[in-house]
Amino acid sequence: MSASAVLRPRALRAGDLVVVAALSGPLEAAYESDLGLAVGVLEGMGFRVRLAPLLEGGRRHWWSAGRPVEIAEEFNSLLRDPEVRAVVAHDGGQTALGYLDLIDFDAVVADPKPILGYSDISLLHLVLHGRTGLAGFHADLATPGLGGYWQRASVTRRAELEHLYLTLLTSTEPVGALPGGSSWECWRPGRAEGRLIGGVINRIVLNQAMPYAIPPGRFDGAVLFWEEMGGQAAYVWSYLQVLRHSGILDRIAGMVVGVPHQIAGLGPSASPASREIGGGETGASAAASGIGGCGSGVSAASRAISGGERGASVGSCGIGGGDGGHPSLREIVLDVVGDRDIPILGNVDIGHAGPNLPLPVGVRAALNAGERTLSLLEPAVRAG
């Protein structure tokens, strides 16, 4: 396999076994019912579902579902088990960094299977893609996503989500255009085609500092997607500066930014504060196991940066709110990107603020920021 090849899992079939596993944080008692609802969603898609042992009530070690070696052993057993055809992470957390060196990468290559999740799980996607080429599914987690946000979506939106996920997991044809939302914003116009690479921005930065770093050349012509929750606006600015210093921003062809969630120090927004897939409604109550959450989030619209080299580049992307003391996420991104002529689509349905559009790492996508569209040009799975 070449260094840039994409390792696609076999397409799932009706009746295949999907395992929900605790790959990071533990299952809190208050969210056991949400996990049950997530199992119902997966079964409704036609799959058999099993819960991994670390999801048993009361299992935990500090902030994790178990010690790193325990999580690695369970994860590896799922990777090696030929009956298991997909793994859905129960939740995110702060644990994946502890067992990266214990992952059986040979098992991934021997029998690639879809791994679904975001947050801390996005680090697994980056590491597995960098080491094996695996197309990881940056998608909703089981408990806060399928059992949380999806349950509060309208009937129409939930049906749209189920169809999209099922198609991506079972079809060897490209999905095509992803269902956009009214919250999507053009932050810099233009078009780009390239392989999707991304995740939580702090995990992208951390990964590039480790032996598991994605080779710089893999970012050439890529569409970088990222999101962030918690912390400070200044942290996001700093992470982007790391990507600038490392040369990644000079290599990518385009950028997709998710809806920010619970980030302190962002300026006010002129756009909807929270969304469901397809735009429109606002999510209701919080439903997360420590890392997720349902809140209004903070939209990224703001006025175009006046003066400097960036003013003319914003073009017809529109204007928004903001104040002089607290920059919007849009302003932060454009400040660091500078005069690099790449399309940027902001406030997209990825991350901690609501239901996620699934983005398969390594799969080619087409981005048209001016038209506010994002399309998957290749399937994420193969026949077999």
C-alpha positions in Angstrom: 0.0 0.0 0.0 1.4 3.4 -0.9 1.9 6.0 1.8 -1.1 8.0 0.4 -3.5 5.1 -0.3 -6.8 5.1 1.5 -7.7 1.9 3.3 -11.5 1.5 3.0 -13.5 -0.9 5.2 -15.8 -3.4 3.7 -19.3 -2.1 3.2 -21.7 -3.1 5.9 -24.6 -5.4 5.2 -27.9 -5.9 7.0 -27.4 -8.2 10.0 -23.7 -7.3 10.5 -22.5 -6.9 14.1 -21.8 -3.4 15.2 -20.1 -3.0 18.7 -20.5 0.1 20.8 -17.3 0.5 22.9 -15.9 2.8 25.5 -12.8 4.0 23.7 -12.2 6.9 26.0 -14.6 8.2 28.7 -16.8 6.0 31.0 -20.5 5.4 30.8 -22.1 7.6 33.5 -25.2 6.2 35.1 -27.3 9.2 34.1 -26.8 8.4 30.4 -27.4 4.7 30.4 -30.9 5.3 28.9 -29.3 7.4 26.1 -27.0 4.5 25.3 -30.0 2.3 25.1 -31.6 4.7 22.6 -28.4 4.7 20.5 -28.6 0.9 20.3 -32.1 1.2 19.1 -31.0 3.6 16.3 -28.3 1.2 15.1 -30.7 -1.8 15.2 -33.2 0.3 13.3 -30.6 0.6 10.5 -30.6 -3.2 10.3 -27.5 -4.1 12.3 -27.0 -6.4 15.2 -25.6 -4.5 18.2 -23.4 -5.5 21.1 -22.0 -3.5 24.0 -18.4 -4.0 24.8 -17.5 -5.0 28.4 -16.1 -1.7 29.5 -19.5 -0.2 29.2 -20.7 -2.3 32.2 -22.1 -0.1 35.0 -19.5 1.2 37.4 -16.5 0.5 35.2 -14.1 3.5 35.3 -10.6 4.6 36.1 -10.3 8.2 37.0 -11.8 10.1 34.0 -11.7 7.0 31.8 -13.6 3.9 31.1 -10.6 1.9 32.2 -6.8 2.0 32.4 -5.2 2.7 29.0 -4.0 -0.9 28.7 -7.6 -2.2 29.4 -9.1 0.1 26.7 -6.4 -1.0 24.3 -7.0 -4.7 24.9 -10.7 -4.3 24.3 -10.2 -2.2 21.2 -7.7 -4.6 19.8 -10.0 -7.6 20.5 -12.7 -5.8 18.4 -10.2 -5.1 15.6 -9.2 -8.7 15.5 -12.7 -10.2 15.8 -13.9 -11.1 12.2 -17.5 -11.1 13.4 -17.3 -7.4 14.4 -17.9 -5.3 11.3 -17.9 -1.8 12.8 -17.1 0.0 16.1 -19.0 3.0 17.4 -17.4 5.0 20.2 -19.8 5.5 23.1 -18.4 8.9 24.0 -15.3 11.1 23.8 -13.1 12.0 26.7 -9.4 12.4 27.5 -7.9 8.9 27.2 -6.8 8.0 23.6 -3.4 9.6 24.1 -2.7 6.9 26.7 -2.9 3.8 24.5 -1.9 4.9 21.0 1.3 2.8 21.3 -0.7 -0.3 22.2 -3.0 -0.4 19.1 -2.6 -3.4 16.8 -2.1 -1.6 13.5 -1.6 -4.9 11.7 -5.1 -5.9 12.7 -6.5 -2.7 11.2 -4.7 -3.4 7.9 -5.7 -7.1 7.9 -9.4 -6.4 8.4 -10.3 -2.7 8.2 -13.7 -1.8 9.6 -15.5 1.5 10.2 -14.8 3.3 13.4 -17.2 6.0 14.2 -16.8 9.0 16.6 -15.5 12.5 17.1 -14.0 14.4 20.0 -11.2 12.3 21.5 -11.9 9.7 18.9 -10.8 12.0 16.2 -7.3 11.4 17.5 -7.7 7.7 16.7 -8.9 8.6 13.2 -5.8 10.7 12.6 -3.4 8.1 14.0 -5.0 5.1 12.2 -5.1 7.1 9.0 -1.5 8.1 9.3 -0.3 4.6 10.1 -2.5 2.5 8.0 -4.5 4.8 5.6 -7.8 3.8 7.3 -10.8 5.9 6.4 -12.1 6.8 9.8 -15.6 8.1 10.2 -15.7 11.5 12.0 -19.3 11.1 13.0 -21.7 11.1 15.9 -20.8 9.3 19.1 -23.3 6.7 20.3 -24.5 8.1 23.7 -24.5 11.9 23.3 -25.2 11.7 19.5 -27.4 8.8 18.4 -29.0 8.6 21.8 -29.0 12.3 22.5 -29.0 14.9 19.7 -30.7 12.5 17.3 -33.6 11.9 19.7 -34.3 15.7 19.9 -34.2 16.2 16.1 -37.4 16.4 14.1 -38.7 13.3 12.5 -37.6 14.6 9.1 -34.1 15.5 10.3 -33.6 12.2 12.0 -34.7 10.3 8.9 -32.2 12.4 6.9 -29.4 11.5 9.3 -30.2 7.8 9.3 -30.3 7.7 5.6 -27.0 9.6 5.3 -25.2 7.4 7.8 -26.6 4.1 6.4 -25.7 5.1 2.8 -22.1 6.0 3.8 -21.7 2.7 5.7 -23.3 0.4 3.1 -23.0 1.9 -0.3 -20.0 1.7 -2.7 -21.3 4.8 -4.5 -20.3 8.3 -3.5 -22.7 10.1 -1.2 -22.4 13.4 -3.2 -23.6 16.6 -1.7 -24.0 16.6 2.0 -27.2 18.2 3.3 -26.2 21.8 4.2 -27.8 24.1 6.7 -28.8 27.7 7.0 -26.0 28.2 9.5 -23.3 27.4 7.0 -21.2 30.6 6.2 -18.8 31.5 3.5 -15.8 32.9 5.2 -13.7 33.1 2.1 -15.0 32.2 -1.4 -13.6 29.7 -3.8 -13.6 26.0 -4.7 -11.3 23.1 -3.8 -11.1 19.4 -4.2 -9.0 17.2 -1.9 -8.9 14.5 0.7 -10.6 15.2 4.0 -8.3 15.4 7.0 -9.3 16.7 10.4 -10.9 16.4 13.8 -10.8 18.4 17.0 -8.2 21.1 16.3 -6.4 20.5 19.6 -6.1 16.8 18.7 -4.7 17.7 15.2 -2.0 19.8 16.8 -1.2 17.2 19.5 -1.0 14.4 16.9 1.5 16.4 14.7 3.8 16.6 17.7 4.0 12.8 18.1 5.6 9.9 16.2 2.1 9.3 14.8 2.0 12.6 12.9 0.5 12.6 9.5 3.3 13.1 7.0 3.3 16.8 5.9 2.9 15.7 2.2 -0.4 14.1 3.1 -1.8 17.6 3.6 -0.9 18.7 0.1 -4.2 19.7 -1.6 -6.3 18.4 1.4 -9.5 19.9 2.7 -8.8 20.4 6.4 -11.8 20.2 8.6 -11.8 21.0 12.3 -13.9 22.0 15.3 -13.4 22.8 18.9 -15.2 22.9 22.2 -14.4 24.5 25.6 -11.3 26.5 26.5 -10.6 30.0 25.3 -10.8 31.7 21.9 -7.1 32.5 22.4 -6.4 28.8 22.4 -8.0 28.3 19.0 -5.9 31.2 17.7 -2.8 29.5 19.1 -3.6 26.1 17.6 -4.1 27.8 14.2 -0.7 29.5 14.6 0.8 26.0 15.2 -0.7 24.9 11.9 0.7 28.0 10.2 4.2 27.5 11.6 4.2 23.8 10.7 3.4 24.7 7.1 0.1 22.9 7.0 -1.9 26.0 6.1 0.4 26.5 3.1 -0.3 22.9 1.9 -4.1 22.6 2.2 -6.5 23.5 -0.6 -9.5 24.4 1.6 -10.9 24.6 5.1 -14.2 23.5 6.7 -14.8 24.8 10.3 -17.4 23.3 12.6 -19.8 25.1 14.9 -17.8 26.2 18.0 -19.2 25.1 21.4 -18.7 26.6 24.8 -15.5 28.5 23.8 -15.0 31.5 26.1 -14.0 34.9 24.6 -15.7 34.6 21.2 -17.6 37.7 20.1 -21.4 37.7 19.4 -22.8 36.3 16.3 -25.3 37.3 13.7 -26.2 33.8 12.8 -28.3 31.0 14.3 -26.6 29.9 17.5 -27.3 26.2 17.2 -28.5 23.9 14.6 -29.7 20.5 13.4 -28.5 18.9 10.3 -30.2 20.7 7.4 -30.3 23.9 9.3 -33.3 25.5 11.1 -34.2 24.3 14.5 -32.2 24.7 17.7 -31.2 21.7 19.8 -32.9 21.4 23.2 -31.3 20.2 26.5 -27.8 18.9 27.2 -27.1 15.3 26.6 -23.4 14.4 26.9 -21.2 12.1 28.8 -18.7 14.7 30.0 -17.3 15.7 26.6 -20.4 16.4 24.5 -23.2 18.8 25.1 -26.1 20.5 23.7 -25.9 24.2 23.9 -26.4 27.2 21.6 -22.8 27.2 20.7 -21.4 30.4 19.3 -21.8 31.2 15.7 -18.9 32.4 13.7 -20.3 35.2 11.6 -18.7 38.6 11.9 -17.8 41.6 9.9 -15.1 41.3 7.3 -11.7 42.2 8.7 -11.0 45.8 7.7 -7.7 46.9 6.5 -4.6 44.7 5.9 -4.2 42.1 3.2 -7.4 40.1 4.0 -10.1 42.7 3.3 -10.3 42.2 -0.4 -10.2 38.4 -0.1 -13.4 38.1 1.8 -15.3 39.1 -1.3 -19.0 38.3 -1.4 -19.1 36.1 1.7 -21.1 38.6 3.7 -20.8 40.4 7.0 -21.9 39.7 10.5 -21.6 41.0 14.1 -18.7 41.0 16.5 -17.1 43.5 18.8 -13.7 45.0 19.2 -12.9 43.2 22.4 -14.0 39.7 21.5 -13.3 38.4 18.0 -15.6 36.0 16.3 -14.3 32.6 15.2 -14.4 33.8 11.6 -12.2 36.8 12.5 -9.7 34.5 14.3 -9.5 32.1 11.3 -9.0 34.9 8.8 -6.4 36.6 11.0 -4.2 33.5 11.0 -4.9 32.3 7.4 -3.9 35.8 6.2 -3.7 36.2 2.4 -3.7 32.5 1.6 -6.2 32.1 -1.2 -8.1 29.1 0.0 -11.9 28.7 0.3 -13.2 28.5 3.9 -16.6 27.3 4.8 -17.6 28.0 8.4 -20.3 27.0 11.0 -20.7 23.5 9.4 -22.5 20.7 11.2 -19.5 18.9 12.7 -18.4 18.8 16.3 -19.9 19.1 19.8 -22.8 21.5 19.2 -25.3 19.1 17.7 -25.8 16.3 15.2 -22.8 15.6 13.0 -22.5 15.3 9.3 -20.2 12.3 8.9 -16.9 13.1 7.3 -14.7 10.2 6.3 -11.0 10.9 6.8 -9.0 10.4 3.6 -12.0 10.5 1.2 -12.0 13.1 -1.5 -14.4 16.0 -1.2 -15.4 19.0 -3.2 -15.8 22.3 -1.4 -17.5 25.4 -2.8 -17.5 28.0 -0.1 -19.2 30.6 -2.1 -22.2 28.3 -2.8 -21.9 26.8 0.7 -21.7 23.2 -0.5 -19.6 20.2 0.6 -19.7 17.0 -1.4 -18.2 13.6 -1.0 -16.7 12.5 -4.3 -15.7 8.9 -3.3 -17.3 6.1 -1.3 -16.0 5.5 2.2 -16.4 1.8 2.0 -15.5 -0.9 -0.6 -17.3 -3.9 -1.9 -16.4 -7.2 -0.4 
